[in-house]
Amino acid sequence: MSDEAILIGGSSGVAGSKQYKCAECDVDVWIAPSGQRTLATYLFPMRILCFICGLLSIASNPDPKIQPIQAEQLREIEQHLRRN
């Protein structure tokens, strides 16, 4: 598999999330504001996948490169958990 970039969306969204479709199975996924900024600024095409398709993509890659969670993403998750 190539070094393609994927962004894994969630099944529910934090405040400011936008709905997209999984590029593999067409299920609805939510991308948080931090992910939307990544999509807007990333230099190469990025596929949006649901959690299951994302895991399958990672599992089929012999050497996946997974980016660590960013501080902005943690803040979004913490805010979401406080509200719910």
N, C-alpha and C positions, 0 to 999 in steps of 0.2 A: 504494500500500500504506500502511496506517496505521503509526503509531509503536508497533506491538506489540513487546513484549519477548520475546526468545528466549534460551534457554540451550542452548549446543551441548555435547552430551555426547561422551565418548570411547568408543573400542572396547575399552579396557581401563582398569582403575581403579587409582588410587593408594590407599594404605592408608586405610581408612575410607570408601571409595566405596560408593555404593548403586546398584543397577540400576534403570533406568527404561525406558520404551518411547518411541521417537520418535513424536511426535504426527502425523507425516505418513506414514511407511512402516512403523511398528510394529517396527522392528529394536531389539534391546537396545542401550542406551547406559549408560555409567557416569558418575555425577555425583560429583565429589570433595566432601569435607567443606565446602570454601569455597563451592562451588556450592549445596550443600544449605542452607547458612546464607543465601545469597542468596535461594533459593526461599522460605525461611521468613520472611524479613523484607521482601521486596519488596512494595510497596504495591499493585501491580496484577498481574493474572494473567500468568503467564509460560509460554510453550510450550517444551517440551523437544524438541530436534531432534537427529538424528544429524549427523555432520559434512557429509555430502553434502546433506541436506535444508537444513541451516543455510546452506551456501554458496549453494544455489539461492535461498533466501529473501533473503539479503543481495543477491545479484545482481539480483533482481527489484525491489528497492527503489531508487528513483532517488536517495535521499539517506540511506543507512544511517548510523546512529550506532553506532559500535563502541567499547565501553568498553576502555580499556587494561588489560593484565594487572595484577593486584594483587600486592603483596608476598607475601601468604599463598598465592596460587596458584603463584608462583615457588618458594616453599619446598616445597610439595607435589610439584612436578615434580622439583626437585633431589633430594629424599628418594627419590622413586620411581626416579630414574636411578641413584642410589648403590646401591640394593638390587638392581637388575637388571643 
